[in-house]
Structure formats: C-alpha cells, structure tokens
Amino acid sequence: MANVVRAALVQATWTGDTESMVAKHEEHAREAARQGAKIIGFQEVFNSPYFCQVQEPEHYRWAEPVPDGPTVSRMQELARETRMVIVVPVFEVEQSGFYYNTAAVIDADGTFLGKYRKHHIPQVKGFWEKYYFKPGNAGWPVFETAVGRIGVYICYDRHFPEGWRQLGLGGAQLVYNPSATHRGLSSYLWKLEQPAAAVANEYFIAAINRVGQEEYGDNDFYGTSYFVDPRGQFVGDVASDSKEELVVRDLDFDVIEEVRQQWAFYRDRRPDAYEGLVQP
C-alpha cells in the first residue's frame, strides 16, 4: 500500500491584527482537517505583518517565547483538536536582546517537538531582517512526527544549498519552506530553486509565500505556493498569485525511495572532497 500523506499549506493576506490572523489560520487548519490533511504549515511570521520592510523598534512587540508563548500554545491546542502536525513560523524572543525568526513544529497530539531558527538573515531594501533577528543557532533538526520526518527551512535560507542538504542527510521526507518574498526581487527564482532543491536532495518541499500588500512597505507578495516532489514536479496546481488560498495535496512518500534508488545522488556524494566548502 502506498505511503501517501495528505499535506496542506496556507498562503494568507494580513488581516491587520494578530488575533484575527491566528483565528483565520485556525479555520484554514480545521478545513484542511475536514479534507483529510494530516499536516499543515503556515507562512513566515504568520501571526504578524512582514514588519521587516522597515526598521523600527515598535515591531519587537510581535515577538514571543517558543514554545511557551501564546501563539504556539494555541497551536498546540489546535493540533490536538485537528489531529494534525502543524508547522508554526513566529518571531521568537529567547531572552532580552535574543530574537530569532523561528518555526515551531507541533505533533498531531499537541506535543511541541522542537523548533528551527532561520540561519541566513538578509539585510537589503524591504527585507531588513538583521535589525530584528540573530542568525539561527540550533542546526537543521528533522522532526519525527505522526506523518513522517519533517524539516523546515525559512525564506532566504532557500538560496543556500547547504541547509537543504543537511535536512536530506538528516532523513527529511518533507521540508516546509515558509517565506515572504515579493515580485520585484526574486519571483523568477520562486519556481526554480525549490524544485531544484527537491531534485538534488530527493524529498518533497512545501513552498509557502505570503500574498498581497501590507501597511509597512511596498512589497507585493505574490503567493504561488506549491508542493513539489523529489522529481522536481509540482504536485497539483500552483496557488494563486493574488489571493489567499489553502492548498491540500496527496504526497506519495514511496516516491522518495524510488528516486533515491534511480538517481542515487546520496550514494555518489563525495564528502571527502568537500572540505573547501566550509572554509571562510
């Protein structure tokens, strides 16, 4: 019998406040569960606007502890209710002065499994993230969940192949890539990089982008979220480039082993020859 996982993602417009934004995602999750989904992931800093379009201290107000903050605690309750694994990207405060762009991973019984902290932090017009976030320091964890081995890689990380490979070496079957990227910067890369990473590392990727414009800048987030398989093929249609959307797709995890036997990229790796890759 095929090892099929029904997976979901949400690309959402900003509502104007955290309470309504979280409530909207709860309803999307409940709808995904009604459609039979067993895992769902949200976009980068899903419960806030993409405040990194500006550099203002007022935006530290969006930060909260992980896992003990209100949003992750609420998502744990939602996971228990829906019996789904949930990937929850938020602005994390660890202690005074220590802030991270983080995604919590919650199992289908509501257990907090751990978190991924974004490694690569951009600092360019419209994406002033170094003003807010320290670089991630918790490695590339792969989480054993009720649906399989799940990894996370956040937005700008996707431009760096090393983390994708670390997740593959860790056994990831599906990697969620929550993002906030706009048309003028890298839209032509959006349908190129994640499919290429899925092929190179032979696993599924859920690529999630915000959609619409928000009050803190001119970024036009273009959605077009999707799932891509280990052969680099989209699983079903790509989401709208202008509207909020819940995407639910069936992912056949047996394809991972088929592709790894066929293409054998992991067999033919040469880590003994790669020392130069990690030199400053």
C-alpha positions in Angstrom: 0.0 0.0 0.0 1.3 3.4 -1.0 2.7 5.6 1.8 0.5 8.7 1.0 0.4 11.7 3.3 -2.2 14.4 2.7 -0.5 17.7 3.4 -1.6 21.3 3.5 -0.2 24.8 3.4 -1.7 28.2 3.7 -0.8 31.4 1.9 -2.6 34.3 3.6 -3.3 38.0 3.4 -2.6 40.1 6.5 -5.8 40.9 8.5 -4.5 43.9 10.5 -4.1 42.3 13.9 -2.7 39.1 15.5 -5.9 37.8 17.0 -7.8 37.7 13.7 -4.8 36.4 11.8 -4.4 33.5 14.2 -8.1 32.8 14.1 -8.1 32.8 10.3 -5.3 30.2 10.3 -7.2 28.1 12.8 -10.2 28.0 10.4 -7.9 27.1 7.5 -6.5 24.3 9.6 -9.9 23.0 10.5 -10.9 23.0 6.8 -7.7 21.1 5.9 -8.5 18.5 8.6 -12.0 18.2 7.1 -10.4 17.5 3.8 -8.3 14.8 5.4 -4.9 16.6 5.8 -2.6 15.2 8.4 0.0 18.1 8.4 -0.2 21.8 7.7 2.3 24.7 7.5 1.9 28.4 7.6 3.9 31.3 6.1 6.9 33.1 7.6 6.0 35.0 10.8 2.4 34.0 10.1 0.7 35.8 13.0 2.1 39.3 12.2 2.7 41.5 9.2 6.0 41.2 7.4 7.4 44.1 9.5 10.9 43.7 8.2 10.1 46.1 5.4 11.0 48.8 7.9 13.5 49.1 10.8 11.5 50.3 13.8 11.8 49.2 17.4 8.0 49.1 17.8 8.0 45.8 15.9 9.7 43.9 18.6 6.2 43.7 20.1 5.4 40.9 17.7 8.0 38.6 19.4 7.0 35.9 21.9 8.7 32.9 23.6 8.7 29.5 21.9 7.2 27.2 23.0 5.7 29.0 26.0 4.2 32.0 24.2 0.5 32.4 23.4 0.6 31.5 19.7 2.5 28.3 20.0 0.4 27.2 23.0 -2.8 28.0 21.0 -1.4 25.9 18.0 -0.8 23.0 20.4 -4.5 23.0 21.3 -5.3 23.2 17.6 -3.1 20.2 16.8 -4.9 18.2 19.5 -8.2 19.3 18.1 -7.5 18.5 14.4 -5.0 15.6 15.0 -2.7 17.3 12.5 1.0 18.1 12.6 1.4 21.9 12.5 4.5 24.0 11.4 4.2 27.4 13.1 6.6 30.2 12.0 6.8 33.1 14.5 9.1 35.9 15.8 10.8 34.3 18.8 12.3 36.1 21.8 14.5 33.8 23.8 15.7 36.4 26.3 16.2 40.2 26.3 18.2 41.0 23.1 18.0 37.5 21.7 15.5 37.3 18.9 15.1 34.7 16.1 13.0 34.0 13.0 11.7 30.7 14.1 9.3 27.8 13.2 7.9 25.6 15.9 6.9 22.0 15.0 4.0 20.5 16.8 3.0 16.9 16.6 -0.6 15.6 15.9 -1.2 15.1 19.7 -0.2 18.6 20.5 3.4 17.8 21.6 5.9 20.5 21.0 8.7 18.6 19.1 11.2 21.5 18.7 12.0 24.5 16.6 14.0 25.6 13.6 15.7 29.0 13.7 16.4 30.7 10.3 20.1 30.6 9.6 20.6 33.1 6.8 19.4 36.6 7.6 19.0 39.1 4.8 19.6 42.9 5.1 18.5 44.5 1.8 15.8 47.0 0.9 12.4 45.7 2.0 14.0 42.9 3.9 15.8 44.5 6.9 15.9 41.3 8.9 19.3 41.8 10.6 17.7 44.6 12.5 15.4 42.1 14.3 16.9 38.6 14.1 20.0 36.8 15.2 21.2 34.0 12.9 19.8 30.6 13.8 22.0 28.5 16.2 20.0 25.3 16.5 21.2 23.4 13.5 18.9 21.7 10.9 16.7 19.4 13.0 14.5 16.8 11.4 11.4 16.1 13.4 9.9 12.6 13.8 6.2 13.3 13.5 3.0 11.3 13.2 3.2 11.6 9.4 7.0 11.2 8.9 10.3 13.0 9.1 9.7 16.8 8.7 12.2 19.6 8.2 12.0 23.4 8.0 14.0 25.9 6.0 12.8 29.6 6.2 12.6 32.0 3.2 16.0 33.4 2.4 17.5 30.1 3.5 16.3 28.7 0.3 19.1 30.4 -1.7 21.7 28.3 0.2 22.0 24.7 -0.8 23.9 23.6 2.3 20.9 23.6 4.6 18.7 21.7 2.1 21.4 19.0 2.0 21.7 18.9 5.8 18.0 18.2 6.0 18.3 15.5 3.5 21.2 13.9 5.3 19.0 14.1 8.5 16.4 11.9 6.8 13.8 14.6 5.9 10.9 13.4 3.8 9.1 16.7 3.6 10.6 20.2 4.1 8.4 23.2 4.7 9.8 26.5 3.4 7.7 29.4 4.8 8.5 32.6 3.1 7.7 36.3 2.4 9.0 37.3 -1.0 7.8 39.9 -3.5 7.5 40.2 -7.2 10.3 42.7 -7.9 13.1 40.8 -6.1 13.1 37.1 -6.9 9.9 35.9 -8.4 11.6 34.3 -11.4 13.6 32.1 -8.9 10.5 31.0 -6.9 9.6 28.1 -9.3 13.2 27.3 -9.9 15.0 27.0 -6.6 12.7 24.7 -4.5 12.1 22.2 -7.4 15.9 22.1 -7.9 16.4 21.5 -4.2 13.8 18.8 -4.2 15.6 17.0 -7.0 19.1 17.5 -5.6 18.0 16.2 -2.1 15.3 13.8 -3.2 12.4 14.8 -0.9 9.2 16.8 -1.0 9.1 20.5 -0.4 6.2 22.8 0.6 7.0 26.3 -0.7 4.8 28.9 1.0 4.7 32.6 0.2 2.6 35.4 1.6 0.1 37.1 -0.7 -0.9 40.8 -1.1 0.5 44.1 0.1 0.8 45.2 3.7 0.9 48.6 5.5 4.7 48.7 6.3 6.1 48.8 2.8 5.6 48.4 -1.0 6.4 44.6 -1.2 3.9 42.8 -3.3 3.8 39.3 -2.0 2.9 37.0 -4.9 1.7 33.8 -3.4 2.1 31.0 -5.9 2.7 28.5 -3.1 3.1 24.8 -4.0 4.2 21.3 -3.2 6.9 19.8 -5.3 8.0 16.2 -5.4 11.5 14.6 -5.5 11.5 14.6 -9.3 11.0 18.4 -9.3 7.4 18.2 -10.4 4.6 20.3 -8.9 2.0 18.2 -7.1 -1.2 19.6 -8.4 -1.6 23.2 -9.4 0.4 26.1 -8.0 -1.7 28.5 -5.9 -2.9 31.9 -7.0 -0.5 34.9 -7.3 -3.0 37.3 -5.8 -5.5 35.6 -3.5 -5.4 33.8 -0.2 -5.5 30.0 -0.6 -5.5 26.7 1.3 -3.6 24.1 -0.7 -4.1 20.4 0.1 -2.2 17.7 -1.8 -1.5 14.0 -1.5 2.2 13.2 -1.3 3.4 9.7 -2.0 6.4 9.2 0.2 7.3 6.0 -1.5 8.5 8.1 -4.4 11.4 9.2 -2.3 12.9 5.8 -2.1 12.1 5.2 -5.8 14.0 8.3 -6.8 16.9 7.6 -4.5 17.4 4.2 -6.0 17.0 5.5 -9.5 19.3 8.6 -9.3 21.5 7.5 -6.4 22.7 11.0 -5.6 23.4 10.2 -1.9 25.4 7.1 -2.9 27.6 9.2 -5.2 28.3 12.1 -2.8 32.0 12.9 -2.1 32.1 14.4 1.4 35.8 13.6 1.5 36.4 16.1 -1.3 34.2 18.9 0.1 36.5 20.4 2.7 36.8 23.7 0.8 33.1 24.3 1.0 33.3 25.2 4.7 36.4 27.4 4.6 35.7 31.1 5.4 
